[in-house]
Amino acid sequence: MVASRRAAMSGASPSLVAGIRAALTVISVALAGVLSALAVASVHMARRVVTPAVRLPDTRILSLDTAAQTITLTRTPDTELPGRYGLFTSGTSNYVKLGSVLSEDETSVKRKLLTHIGSDSRLSPDAAFSGWYFDRPDELHLPYTPELIGSAVGPCPAWLFPAGEGEVWVIQVHGRGTSRAECLRAVPLFHQAGITSLVVSYRNDGEAPRSRAGTYTLGATEWRDVDAAVGFARRRGAKRIILMGWSMGGAISLQVSLNSAHRDAIAGLILESPVVDWRLVLEYQARMMKVPPTVSGLAIGALKSEWATPITRAGSAIPFDRLDVVARAGELRHPILILHSDDDGFVPSDASHDLVTARPDIVELEVFEVARHTKLWNYDQERWSARIRTWLSAHDLSAVTTPAED
C-alpha cells in the first residue's frame, strides 16, 4: 500500500505534489490552532470555576429621582422581577434597598427606593442587582453576637442570633461569590420559630481565612469549615441542627450531611436554589455563555484531573462524582426541603427534581416559577416562609405551632 502511494506520487506532476503538501501543511497548522484555542478556552473556563468571584456590575442606573424616591435601571431578567431586592452601588451609598416595580418599558425599569437617598447623593451608573436585601446583621433588629469558628484553615467569622431554648439551631451557608449577608433574609423566620441561627463563613469566601491554593473546591473541602460550625453549635448546647444552604452553600451542606461525624445531630436540610450536581450546572452555564460543549467538557476534565491542577490553579482535583448527590442519593439519611425555581437562570432545577425522584421518602421540593437564582424570598416571601414553617412543624423543629389552615 505504501509502495503504491509512493508510485502514485512519483507519477504525479511536481506542481500537484507541492500543492498537496502545502494543503496538508495548512490543515495541520489550522488543526493545531483550533486545538490550541480549545485548550486556552477550557483552561480559562476551569480557572473561572474555582477562582473566588468578584461582584461585577450587571445593570446601570439610568436616573435617580430623590424627590419621588425612585430609581430607574436598565431592564434585565433580574431588575424586572416583582418583590424587594438590593442594589450594590458606589458613591455616597454602597448598597440600597429596592421596592416594587412602578413602571417599565423595553429597556428600563423604574422601582421604588426603600433606602432614603438624599438630594445631594451621587451614585455611580454601574451597579449590581442583589437578592440579599439585608446587608448588615444590625438591620434585623435582633440580638446577635459575632463569633469565630475554629477550623483547619483558621478562625472563620460567624454571626450568632440566639432564639428559643437554644436546643434547635440552623446553620446557614452562603453561596459562591457572596458572603454571610446573603443568608440574613432567613434569620427572622427562624427566630420567630424559636430556632437559633448561626450564619457562617468558609475558606476563600473573602471573610474566612484563605486556603493554601486560595481557590474553591465546590464543596469538597469547604464542608469541613461548616462541620466545624456544627461542632461549635453542639458545644453551645444545640441538640438538633438544621443546615440551610444557598446555591453552592447547598452543595456544601449536602457534603456535611453525607460526611460529618456529627450526622446524628443533624435534623434536616433546607436548600435554596442549590447545586446538587456540579457537572450539570457547569454545562448549563457554558450553554448560556455560548461556550462550545467541547470546551466545557475539556474544562471539567481538567478540573477533575490531579495532573492539571497546576494549569487550572485548583488546589486539588475536583471530585465531581463525590459531589454528585443525585448519584449518591441512596446515602442520604436526613429529611430535605428544596426550594428552587424552574426559571432560576443560573443553577438549573433539573438536579433538584432528580433528587426528589430518587428519594421521595425524605426529599420535598417546592417549585417556583419566574423567581430567579436565590431570589425566591424576594419574589414571594409569604409563600417561601409558609413552606419552610410547614416543613419545620412537620419535623417537630419549630418551637412555635403553625396555625391550622381553615
LOVEX-438226 format. One record per residue (C-alpha): residue in one letter; x, y, z. Coordinates in Angstrom, 2 decimals, always signed. Layout:
LOVEX-438226
[rec "A"; [X; Y; Z]]
...
This chain:
LOVEX-438226
[rec "M"; [+0.00; +0.00; +0.00]]
[rec "V"; [+2.83; +2.38; +0.90]]
[rec "A"; [+4.63; +1.46; -2.26]]
[rec "S"; [+1.53; +2.14; -4.34]]
[rec "R"; [+1.14; +5.59; -2.72]]
[rec "R"; [+4.74; +6.39; -3.46]]
[rec "A"; [+4.29; +5.20; -7.03]]
[rec "A"; [+1.24; +7.39; -7.43]]
[rec "M"; [+3.08; +10.38; -6.01]]
[rec "S"; [+6.10; +9.70; -8.19]]
[rec "G"; [+3.83; +9.73; -11.22]]
[rec "A"; [+2.18; +12.99; -10.26]]
[rec "S"; [+3.33; +16.33; -11.56]]
[rec "P"; [+5.70; +18.34; -9.30]]
[rec "S"; [+3.12; +21.13; -9.03]]
[rec "L"; [+0.40; +18.72; -7.83]]
[rec "V"; [+2.72; +17.21; -5.21]]
[rec "A"; [+3.70; +20.65; -4.00]]
[rec "G"; [+0.06; +21.64; -3.80]]
[rec "I"; [-0.88; +18.59; -1.75]]
[rec "R"; [+1.99; +19.17; +0.64]]
[rec "A"; [+1.04; +22.83; +1.03]]
[rec "A"; [-2.58; +21.88; +1.71]]
[rec "L"; [-1.52; +19.33; +4.32]]
[rec "T"; [+0.68; +21.94; +5.98]]
[rec "V"; [-2.20; +24.44; +6.09]]
[rec "I"; [-4.56; +21.82; +7.51]]
[rec "S"; [-2.00; +20.81; +10.15]]
[rec "V"; [-1.40; +24.43; +11.19]]
[rec "A"; [-5.16; +25.13; +11.29]]
[rec "L"; [-5.82; +21.99; +13.34]]
[rec "A"; [-3.06; +22.91; +15.76]]
[rec "G"; [-4.55; +26.39; +16.04]]
[rec "V"; [-8.02; +25.03; +16.74]]
[rec "L"; [-6.68; +22.63; +19.37]]
[rec "S"; [-4.66; +25.42; +20.95]]
[rec "A"; [-7.70; +27.72; +21.05]]
[rec "L"; [-9.82; +24.97; +22.62]]
[rec "A"; [-7.15; +24.32; +25.21]]
[rec "V"; [-6.86; +28.01; +26.11]]
[rec "A"; [-10.64; +28.42; +26.34]]
[rec "S"; [-11.05; +25.32; +28.51]]
[rec "V"; [-8.28; +26.42; +30.89]]
[rec "H"; [-9.88; +29.86; +31.15]]
[rec "M"; [-13.24; +28.32; +31.99]]
[rec "A"; [-11.73; +25.92; +34.53]]
[rec "R"; [-9.95; +28.76; +36.30]]
[rec "R"; [-13.15; +30.82; +36.43]]
[rec "V"; [-14.98; +27.96; +38.11]]
[rec "V"; [-12.58; +27.66; +41.05]]
[rec "T"; [-11.47; +31.27; +41.42]]
[rec "P"; [-13.46; +33.22; +44.04]]
[rec "A"; [-15.77; +35.52; +42.11]]
[rec "V"; [-15.72; +39.30; +42.24]]
[rec "R"; [-19.06; +41.07; +42.07]]
[rec "L"; [-19.41; +42.73; +38.68]]
[rec "P"; [-21.93; +45.36; +37.52]]
[rec "D"; [-24.93; +43.79; +35.80]]
[rec "T"; [-27.16; +46.83; +35.38]]
[rec "R"; [-26.91; +50.61; +35.10]]
[rec "I"; [-28.62; +53.39; +36.99]]
[rec "L"; [-30.30; +55.45; +34.28]]
[rec "S"; [-31.87; +58.05; +36.55]]
[rec "L"; [-32.49; +58.84; +40.21]]
[rec "D"; [-35.47; +60.86; +41.43]]
[rec "T"; [-34.72; +61.85; +45.02]]
[rec "A"; [-37.98; +63.81; +45.35]]
[rec "A"; [-40.12; +60.79; +44.48]]
[rec "Q"; [-37.56; +58.33; +45.87]]
[rec "T"; [-37.46; +56.23; +42.71]]
[rec "I"; [-34.65; +54.75; +40.67]]
[rec "T"; [-34.59; +53.69; +37.01]]
[rec "L"; [-32.37; +50.79; +35.95]]
[rec "T"; [-31.61; +49.08; +32.68]]
[rec "R"; [-34.04; +46.21; +32.19]]
[rec "T"; [-32.71; +42.70; +32.77]]
[rec "P"; [-34.36; +39.39; +33.74]]
[rec "D"; [-33.47; +40.29; +37.35]]
[rec "T"; [-34.27; +44.00; +37.54]]
[rec "E"; [-37.79; +43.44; +36.17]]
[rec "L"; [-38.72; +40.96; +38.92]]
[rec "P"; [-41.56; +41.75; +41.35]]
[rec "G"; [-40.61; +41.95; +45.02]]
[rec "R"; [-37.94; +43.53; +47.25]]
[rec "Y"; [-34.24; +43.47; +46.41]]
[rec "G"; [-30.97; +45.28; +46.90]]
[rec "L"; [-28.54; +47.15; +44.69]]
[rec "F"; [-24.78; +47.33; +45.14]]
[rec "T"; [-23.63; +50.80; +44.18]]
[rec "S"; [-20.70; +53.13; +44.63]]
[rec "G"; [-20.61; +56.80; +45.52]]
[rec "T"; [-22.40; +58.17; +48.56]]
[rec "S"; [-24.08; +54.77; +49.13]]
[rec "N"; [-22.65; +51.29; +48.77]]
[rec "Y"; [-25.96; +49.44; +49.00]]
[rec "V"; [-29.58; +50.49; +48.68]]
[rec "K"; [-32.86; +48.59; +49.09]]
[rec "L"; [-35.33; +48.43; +46.23]]
[rec "G"; [-39.11; +48.03; +46.36]]
[rec "S"; [-41.74; +47.24; +43.77]]
[rec "V"; [-41.67; +47.94; +40.05]]
[rec "L"; [-43.54; +51.19; +39.32]]
[rec "S"; [-43.21; +51.26; +35.55]]
[rec "E"; [-41.23; +49.62; +32.79]]
[rec "D"; [-40.60; +49.67; +29.08]]
[rec "E"; [-38.50; +47.59; +26.69]]
[rec "T"; [-35.18; +48.90; +28.02]]
[rec "S"; [-35.74; +50.24; +31.53]]
[rec "V"; [-37.44; +49.56; +34.86]]
[rec "K"; [-38.44; +52.16; +37.46]]
[rec "R"; [-38.55; +50.89; +41.06]]
[rec "K"; [-39.40; +52.38; +44.44]]
[rec "L"; [-36.43; +53.16; +46.68]]
[rec "L"; [-36.73; +51.71; +50.18]]
[rec "T"; [-33.45; +53.28; +51.29]]
[rec "H"; [-33.75; +57.06; +51.51]]
[rec "I"; [-31.45; +58.82; +49.07]]
[rec "G"; [-30.81; +62.50; +49.76]]
[rec "S"; [-30.85; +65.20; +47.10]]
[rec "D"; [-27.10; +65.67; +47.42]]
[rec "S"; [-26.34; +61.95; +46.95]]
[rec "R"; [-24.30; +60.76; +43.99]]
[rec "L"; [-24.36; +57.17; +42.73]]
[rec "S"; [-22.16; +55.64; +40.05]]
[rec "P"; [-24.12; +54.45; +36.99]]
[rec "D"; [-22.66; +50.93; +37.23]]
[rec "A"; [-24.49; +48.75; +39.77]]
[rec "A"; [-25.17; +45.12; +40.68]]
[rec "F"; [-28.66; +43.81; +41.40]]
[rec "S"; [-28.92; +41.63; +44.51]]
[rec "G"; [-31.32; +39.33; +46.34]]
[rec "W"; [-29.63; +39.96; +49.69]]
[rec "Y"; [-31.95; +42.78; +50.75]]
[rec "F"; [-30.36; +42.95; +54.23]]
[rec "D"; [-26.72; +43.95; +54.07]]
[rec "R"; [-25.78; +44.02; +57.78]]
[rec "P"; [-26.90; +41.95; +60.80]]
[rec "D"; [-27.98; +45.01; +62.80]]
[rec "E"; [-30.65; +45.73; +60.16]]
[rec "L"; [-32.66; +42.79; +61.53]]
[rec "H"; [-33.02; +44.48; +64.95]]
[rec "L"; [-32.42; +41.13; +66.65]]
[rec "P"; [-29.87; +40.34; +69.37]]
[rec "Y"; [-26.71; +38.82; +67.91]]
[rec "T"; [-23.05; +38.31; +68.69]]
[rec "P"; [-20.03; +38.00; +66.38]]
[rec "E"; [-18.32; +34.64; +66.78]]
[rec "L"; [-15.21; +32.87; +65.48]]
[rec "I"; [-15.46; +29.22; +64.45]]
[rec "G"; [-12.17; +27.35; +64.69]]
[rec "S"; [-11.45; +25.34; +61.53]]
[rec "A"; [-8.46; +23.68; +59.88]]
[rec "V"; [-7.66; +26.87; +57.95]]
[rec "G"; [-8.13; +29.19; +60.94]]
[rec "P"; [-10.94; +31.13; +62.66]]
[rec "C"; [-14.00; +31.65; +60.45]]
[rec "P"; [-16.23; +34.64; +61.36]]
[rec "A"; [-19.90; +33.96; +62.10]]
[rec "W"; [-22.98; +35.73; +63.43]]
[rec "L"; [-24.99; +34.09; +66.18]]
[rec "F"; [-28.67; +35.03; +66.64]]
[rec "P"; [-29.97; +33.27; +69.78]]
[rec "A"; [-33.61; +32.23; +69.96]]
[rec "G"; [-35.90; +29.95; +71.92]]
[rec "E"; [-34.41; +27.49; +74.40]]
[rec "G"; [-31.25; +27.11; +72.33]]
[rec "E"; [-31.70; +23.42; +71.60]]
[rec "V"; [-32.56; +23.76; +67.90]]
[rec "W"; [-30.09; +25.62; +65.67]]
[rec "V"; [-29.93; +26.38; +61.99]]
[rec "I"; [-26.52; +26.83; +60.39]]
[rec "Q"; [-26.78; +28.96; +57.27]]
[rec "V"; [-24.25; +28.59; +54.45]]
[rec "H"; [-23.95; +31.21; +51.72]]
[rec "G"; [-23.20; +30.62; +48.06]]
[rec "R"; [-20.34; +31.11; +45.63]]
[rec "G"; [-19.01; +34.63; +45.24]]
[rec "T"; [-21.15; +36.00; +48.07]]
[rec "S"; [-20.82; +36.38; +51.84]]
[rec "R"; [-22.76; +35.69; +55.03]]
[rec "A"; [-25.06; +38.64; +54.42]]
[rec "E"; [-26.83; +36.60; +51.73]]
[rec "C"; [-28.39; +34.48; +54.48]]
[rec "L"; [-29.76; +37.29; +56.67]]
[rec "R"; [-33.18; +37.17; +54.94]]
[rec "A"; [-33.97; +33.86; +56.62]]
[rec "V"; [-32.94; +34.76; +60.17]]
[rec "P"; [-36.24; +36.43; +61.26]]
[rec "L"; [-38.24; +33.39; +60.14]]
[rec "F"; [-36.15; +31.03; +62.26]]
[rec "H"; [-36.11; +33.47; +65.17]]
[rec "Q"; [-39.92; +33.52; +65.18]]
[rec "A"; [-39.85; +29.71; +65.22]]
[rec "G"; [-37.60; +29.73; +68.31]]
[rec "I"; [-34.59; +28.48; +66.36]]
[rec "T"; [-31.11; +29.89; +66.94]]
[rec "S"; [-29.33; +30.98; +63.74]]
[rec "L"; [-25.60; +30.64; +63.15]]
[rec "V"; [-24.62; +32.40; +59.91]]
[rec "V"; [-21.17; +31.18; +58.90]]
[rec "S"; [-18.29; +31.85; +56.55]]
[rec "Y"; [-15.91; +29.35; +54.97]]
[rec "R"; [-12.44; +29.26; +53.40]]
[rec "N"; [-11.70; +31.62; +50.49]]
[rec "D"; [-15.03; +33.50; +50.71]]
[rec "G"; [-13.35; +36.83; +51.48]]
[rec "E"; [-14.15; +36.75; +55.20]]
[rec "A"; [-12.80; +33.39; +56.39]]
[rec "P"; [-9.10; +32.51; +56.07]]
[rec "R"; [-7.59; +31.68; +52.72]]
[rec "S"; [-6.52; +28.13; +51.96]]
[rec "R"; [-3.08; +27.45; +50.54]]
[rec "A"; [-4.38; +27.48; +46.95]]
[rec "G"; [-6.93; +30.23; +47.59]]
[rec "T"; [-9.50; +28.59; +45.30]]
[rec "Y"; [-12.87; +26.91; +45.67]]
[rec "T"; [-13.24; +23.16; +45.64]]
[rec "L"; [-17.02; +23.49; +45.09]]
[rec "G"; [-17.85; +21.96; +48.47]]
[rec "A"; [-15.26; +19.18; +48.56]]
[rec "T"; [-13.22; +20.89; +51.30]]
[rec "E"; [-15.41; +23.83; +52.33]]
[rec "W"; [-17.77; +21.43; +54.08]]
[rec "R"; [-15.15; +20.89; +56.78]]
[rec "D"; [-15.43; +24.54; +57.88]]
[rec "V"; [-19.21; +24.18; +58.16]]
[rec "D"; [-18.76; +20.89; +60.00]]
[rec "A"; [-16.60; +22.81; +62.48]]
[rec "A"; [-19.60; +25.12; +62.95]]
[rec "V"; [-21.76; +22.07; +63.71]]
[rec "G"; [-19.30; +21.12; +66.43]]
[rec "F"; [-19.37; +24.70; +67.73]]
[rec "A"; [-23.19; +24.57; +67.92]]
[rec "R"; [-23.15; +21.30; +69.82]]
[rec "R"; [-20.68; +22.69; +72.35]]
[rec "R"; [-23.01; +25.66; +72.85]]
[rec "G"; [-25.94; +23.38; +73.68]]
[rec "A"; [-27.54; +22.60; +70.33]]
[rec "K"; [-29.31; +19.23; +70.34]]
[rec "R"; [-30.75; +19.29; +66.82]]
[rec "I"; [-29.17; +21.16; +63.92]]
[rec "I"; [-30.66; +22.21; +60.59]]
[rec "L"; [-28.34; +23.00; +57.69]]
[rec "M"; [-29.55; +25.68; +55.30]]
[rec "G"; [-27.52; +26.15; +52.13]]
[rec "W"; [-27.92; +28.77; +49.41]]
[rec "S"; [-26.67; +27.85; +45.90]]
[rec "M"; [-23.12; +26.45; +46.39]]
[rec "G"; [-23.95; +26.53; +50.09]]
[rec "G"; [-26.44; +23.78; +49.24]]
[rec "A"; [-23.65; +21.65; +47.79]]
[rec "I"; [-21.59; +22.29; +50.92]]
[rec "S"; [-24.50; +21.43; +53.24]]
[rec "L"; [-25.13; +18.17; +51.38]]
[rec "Q"; [-21.48; +17.21; +51.84]]
[rec "V"; [-21.76; +17.92; +55.58]]
[rec "S"; [-24.86; +15.74; +55.71]]
[rec "L"; [-23.04; +12.90; +53.95]]
[rec "N"; [-19.65; +13.15; +55.66]]
[rec "S"; [-19.96; +14.77; +59.09]]
[rec "A"; [-19.01; +12.94; +62.26]]
[rec "H"; [-21.95; +14.87; +63.79]]
[rec "R"; [-24.53; +13.29; +61.47]]
[rec "D"; [-26.68; +12.12; +64.38]]
[rec "A"; [-27.17; +15.73; +65.48]]
[rec "I"; [-28.31; +16.90; +62.05]]
[rec "A"; [-32.11; +17.08; +61.97]]
[rec "G"; [-32.56; +18.08; +58.33]]
[rec "L"; [-31.56; +20.33; +55.46]]
[rec "I"; [-33.22; +23.32; +53.78]]
[rec "L"; [-31.73; +24.08; +50.37]]
[rec "E"; [-32.44; +27.31; +48.49]]
[rec "S"; [-31.60; +27.20; +44.74]]
[rec "P"; [-29.00; +24.50; +45.48]]
[rec "V"; [-26.21; +22.98; +43.44]]
[rec "V"; [-26.88; +19.25; +43.58]]
[rec "D"; [-24.72; +18.16; +40.61]]
[rec "W"; [-21.90; +20.50; +39.54]]
[rec "R"; [-21.40; +18.99; +36.09]]
[rec "L"; [-24.99; +19.79; +35.16]]
[rec "V"; [-24.57; +23.36; +36.41]]
[rec "L"; [-21.31; +23.98; +34.56]]
[rec "E"; [-22.67; +22.56; +31.32]]
[rec "Y"; [-25.77; +24.74; +31.65]]
[rec "Q"; [-23.76; +27.89; +32.30]]
[rec "A"; [-21.49; +27.08; +29.36]]
[rec "R"; [-24.54; +26.90; +27.08]]
[rec "M"; [-25.81; +30.22; +28.42]]
[rec "M"; [-22.43; +31.80; +27.59]]
[rec "K"; [-22.41; +30.06; +24.18]]
[rec "V"; [-19.30; +28.10; +25.11]]
[rec "P"; [-18.92; +25.02; +22.85]]
[rec "P"; [-19.61; +21.68; +24.60]]
[rec "T"; [-16.07; +20.59; +23.70]]
[rec "V"; [-14.64; +23.44; +25.76]]
[rec "S"; [-16.84; +22.81; +28.80]]
[rec "G"; [-16.07; +19.09; +28.59]]
[rec "L"; [-12.34; +19.77; +28.49]]
[rec "A"; [-12.66; +22.22; +31.40]]
[rec "I"; [-14.50; +19.69; +33.57]]
[rec "G"; [-11.99; +17.01; +32.59]]
[rec "A"; [-9.10; +19.26; +33.59]]
[rec "L"; [-10.70; +20.20; +36.91]]
[rec "K"; [-11.18; +16.56; +37.92]]
[rec "S"; [-7.60; +15.59; +36.98]]
[rec "E"; [-4.83; +15.90; +39.54]]
[rec "W"; [-2.18; +16.39; +36.85]]
[rec "A"; [-3.97; +19.51; +35.56]]
[rec "T"; [-4.16; +21.36; +38.89]]
[rec "P"; [-1.05; +23.48; +38.18]]
[rec "I"; [-2.74; +24.61; +34.95]]
[rec "T"; [-6.23; +25.19; +36.37]]
[rec "R"; [-4.72; +26.63; +39.58]]
[rec "A"; [-7.08; +24.50; +41.62]]
[rec "G"; [-5.63; +23.32; +44.90]]
[rec "S"; [-6.60; +19.74; +44.13]]
[rec "A"; [-8.68; +17.73; +41.71]]
[rec "I"; [-12.42; +18.40; +41.99]]
[rec "P"; [-14.20; +15.11; +42.85]]
[rec "F"; [-17.27; +15.61; +40.68]]
[rec "D"; [-18.52; +12.06; +41.31]]
[rec "R"; [-18.44; +12.64; +45.06]]
[rec "L"; [-20.22; +15.99; +44.64]]
[rec "D"; [-22.99; +14.45; +42.51]]
[rec "V"; [-25.64; +13.92; +45.18]]
[rec "V"; [-28.22; +12.56; +42.74]]
[rec "A"; [-25.86; +9.63; +42.11]]
[rec "R"; [-25.32; +9.32; +45.87]]
[rec "A"; [-29.00; +9.73; +46.79]]
[rec "G"; [-29.09; +6.31; +48.43]]
[rec "E"; [-26.60; +7.53; +51.06]]
[rec "L"; [-28.82; +10.40; +52.25]]
[rec "R"; [-30.44; +9.94; +55.65]]
[rec "H"; [-31.73; +13.39; +56.68]]
[rec "P"; [-35.02; +14.97; +55.60]]
[rec "I"; [-34.50; +17.66; +52.96]]
[rec "L"; [-36.63; +20.58; +51.80]]
[rec "I"; [-35.59; +22.11; +48.47]]
[rec "L"; [-36.88; +25.46; +47.25]]
[rec "H"; [-35.96; +26.01; +43.61]]
[rec "S"; [-37.28; +27.99; +40.66]]
[rec "D"; [-37.64; +26.41; +37.25]]
[rec "D"; [-36.70; +29.88; +35.94]]
[rec "D"; [-33.56; +30.06; +38.10]]
[rec "G"; [-31.34; +31.23; +35.24]]
[rec "F"; [-28.06; +30.21; +36.88]]
[rec "V"; [-28.39; +26.84; +38.62]]
[rec "P"; [-30.93; +24.74; +36.70]]
[rec "S"; [-33.53; +22.97; +38.80]]
[rec "D"; [-33.13; +19.63; +36.95]]
[rec "A"; [-30.97; +18.01; +39.63]]
[rec "S"; [-33.37; +19.14; +42.36]]
[rec "H"; [-36.21; +17.42; +40.50]]
[rec "D"; [-33.99; +14.34; +40.02]]
[rec "L"; [-33.18; +14.20; +43.73]]
[rec "V"; [-36.81; +14.20; +44.84]]
[rec "T"; [-37.50; +11.48; +42.24]]
[rec "A"; [-34.61; +9.42; +43.61]]
[rec "R"; [-35.56; +9.89; +47.29]]
[rec "P"; [-39.24; +10.84; +47.61]]
[rec "D"; [-39.19; +9.33; +51.11]]
[rec "I"; [-37.05; +12.14; +52.53]]
[rec "V"; [-36.81; +14.89; +49.90]]
[rec "E"; [-39.51; +17.52; +49.32]]
[rec "L"; [-39.37; +20.08; +46.52]]
[rec "E"; [-41.21; +23.39; +46.40]]
[rec "V"; [-41.11; +24.55; +42.78]]
[rec "F"; [-41.24; +28.27; +41.99]]
[rec "E"; [-41.57; +30.00; +38.64]]
[rec "V"; [-40.48; +33.45; +37.45]]
[rec "A"; [-38.23; +33.88; +40.52]]
[rec "R"; [-34.51; +33.94; +39.73]]
[rec "H"; [-31.49; +32.37; +41.42]]
[rec "T"; [-31.57; +32.66; +45.26]]
[rec "K"; [-34.31; +35.30; +44.96]]
[rec "L"; [-37.30; +33.21; +45.98]]
[rec "W"; [-37.74; +35.06; +49.30]]
[rec "N"; [-37.63; +38.35; +47.45]]
[rec "Y"; [-40.17; +37.27; +44.85]]
[rec "D"; [-42.74; +35.69; +47.19]]
[rec "Q"; [-41.75; +36.00; +50.85]]
[rec "E"; [-45.12; +34.77; +52.12]]
[rec "R"; [-45.06; +31.51; +50.16]]
[rec "W"; [-41.36; +30.94; +50.83]]
[rec "S"; [-41.81; +31.44; +54.58]]
[rec "A"; [-45.01; +29.38; +54.81]]
[rec "R"; [-43.39; +26.41; +53.10]]
[rec "I"; [-40.44; +26.42; +55.48]]
[rec "R"; [-42.69; +26.80; +58.53]]
[rec "T"; [-44.79; +23.83; +57.41]]
[rec "W"; [-41.67; +21.70; +56.96]]
[rec "L"; [-40.27; +22.73; +60.35]]
[rec "S"; [-43.55; +21.88; +62.04]]
[rec "A"; [-43.84; +18.52; +60.26]]
[rec "H"; [-40.41; +17.53; +61.59]]
[rec "D"; [-41.05; +18.90; +65.09]]
[rec "L"; [-38.32; +21.51; +64.74]]
[rec "S"; [-40.32; +24.64; +65.48]]
[rec "A"; [-40.97; +25.91; +68.98]]
[rec "V"; [-43.96; +27.80; +67.59]]
[rec "T"; [-47.04; +25.89; +66.46]]
[rec "T"; [-48.05; +26.56; +62.86]]
[rec "P"; [-51.71; +27.73; +62.77]]
[rec "A"; [-54.09; +25.19; +61.29]]
[rec "E"; [-55.49; +26.02; +57.86]]
[rec "D"; [-59.22; +26.55; +57.51]]
